[in-house]
């Protein structure tokens, strides 16, 4: 079954297009190293929670929105090998161009429990 990397990212609202461009530049590189699908979603309906919420999870400021994204890999081993290659790929060295604060990015790898699309 597939393996998924998930991300929650605070992005300044005025940098939506800059974020989209970087995501579009990185997506084919991820696919080159084995990713099957890359999805980037711009927050549209992010209600305030009573205990926590997407904005609170990444300490989004009033001028920031939240991106929710995921990358689908065929397996954890393909993901692990792909990530090693990605870290060494010079095309992925974009730190100066990052339109968000990477210190507040939340990410993790997930085993798929249910996928109604399979």
C-alpha positions as CSV (number, residue, x, y, z in Angstrom):
1,X,0.0,0.0,0.0
2,X,1.1,3.6,-0.5
3,X,3.0,5.8,1.9
4,X,2.2,9.5,2.4
5,X,4.2,12.5,3.5
6,X,1.9,15.2,4.9
7,X,2.7,18.9,5.5
8,X,1.0,21.9,7.1
9,X,2.7,25.2,6.2
10,X,2.1,28.8,7.2
11,X,2.5,31.1,4.1
12,X,2.1,34.8,3.9
13,X,-1.2,35.5,2.0
14,X,0.7,37.8,-0.4
15,X,3.1,35.0,-1.3
16,X,0.5,32.6,-2.7
17,X,1.8,32.7,-6.2
18,X,5.4,32.5,-5.1
19,X,4.6,29.4,-3.1
20,X,2.7,27.9,-6.1
21,X,5.7,28.5,-8.4
22,X,8.1,26.8,-6.0
23,X,5.7,23.9,-5.6
24,X,5.3,23.6,-9.4
25,X,9.1,23.6,-9.7
26,X,9.6,20.9,-7.1
27,X,6.8,18.5,-8.1
28,X,8.4,17.0,-11.2
29,X,11.6,16.5,-9.2
30,X,9.7,14.6,-6.6
31,X,8.1,12.5,-9.3
32,X,11.5,11.8,-10.9
33,X,12.5,10.2,-7.6
34,X,9.4,8.0,-7.2
35,X,6.6,10.1,-5.9
36,X,3.3,9.2,-7.6
37,X,1.3,12.4,-6.7
38,X,1.9,15.8,-5.2
39,X,-1.1,17.8,-3.9
40,X,-0.8,21.4,-2.7
41,X,-3.9,23.0,-1.1
42,X,-4.4,26.7,-0.2
43,X,-6.5,27.2,2.9
44,X,-10.0,28.4,2.1
45,X,-12.2,27.4,5.0
46,X,-10.1,27.3,8.1
47,X,-12.4,27.7,11.2
48,X,-11.0,28.6,14.6
49,X,-11.0,25.6,16.8
50,X,-11.8,25.5,20.5
51,X,-8.6,23.6,21.4
52,X,-6.5,23.7,18.2
53,X,-6.8,24.2,14.5
54,X,-4.7,24.4,11.3
55,X,-3.6,28.0,12.0
56,X,-2.7,27.4,15.6
57,X,-0.8,24.3,14.7
58,X,1.7,26.3,12.7
59,X,1.3,29.6,14.7
60,X,0.0,31.3,11.6
61,X,-0.1,35.1,11.9
62,X,-3.1,37.2,10.9
63,X,-1.4,37.9,7.5
64,X,-0.7,34.3,6.8
65,X,-2.7,31.4,5.3
66,X,-2.1,27.7,5.7
67,X,-1.1,25.2,3.0
68,X,-2.1,21.6,3.5
69,X,-0.2,19.3,1.2
70,X,0.8,15.7,0.7
71,X,3.0,13.5,-1.4
72,X,2.0,10.0,-2.3
73,X,4.7,7.4,-2.7
74,X,4.3,3.7,-3.7
75,X,6.0,2.6,-0.4
76,X,8.0,3.9,2.5
77,X,11.2,2.4,1.1
78,X,10.7,4.3,-2.2
79,X,10.0,7.5,-0.2
80,X,13.1,7.0,2.0
81,X,15.3,6.5,-1.1
82,X,13.6,9.3,-3.0
83,X,14.1,11.7,-0.1
84,X,17.8,10.9,0.1
85,X,18.2,11.7,-3.6
86,X,16.1,14.9,-3.2
87,X,18.3,16.2,-0.4
88,X,21.3,15.9,-2.7
89,X,19.7,17.3,-5.8
90,X,20.9,20.8,-6.4
91,X,17.6,21.7,-8.0
92,X,16.0,21.4,-4.6
93,X,18.3,24.0,-3.0
94,X,15.7,26.8,-2.7
95,X,16.2,28.1,0.8
96,X,16.7,31.7,-0.3
97,X,13.5,31.5,-2.4
98,X,11.3,30.0,0.3
99,X,8.1,32.1,0.6
100,X,7.4,30.8,4.1
101,X,9.0,30.2,7.5
102,X,10.3,26.6,7.4
103,X,10.7,26.5,11.2
104,X,6.9,26.4,11.6
105,X,6.3,23.8,8.9
106,X,4.8,20.5,10.3
107,X,5.5,17.3,8.4
108,X,5.5,13.6,8.8
109,X,5.2,10.2,7.1
110,X,2.0,8.2,7.3
111,X,1.0,4.6,6.6
112,X,-2.3,4.5,4.6
113,X,-5.1,2.9,6.6
114,X,-7.8,3.4,4.1
115,X,-7.9,4.8,0.5
116,X,-11.3,4.7,-1.2
117,X,-9.5,5.5,-4.5
118,X,-7.7,2.2,-4.6
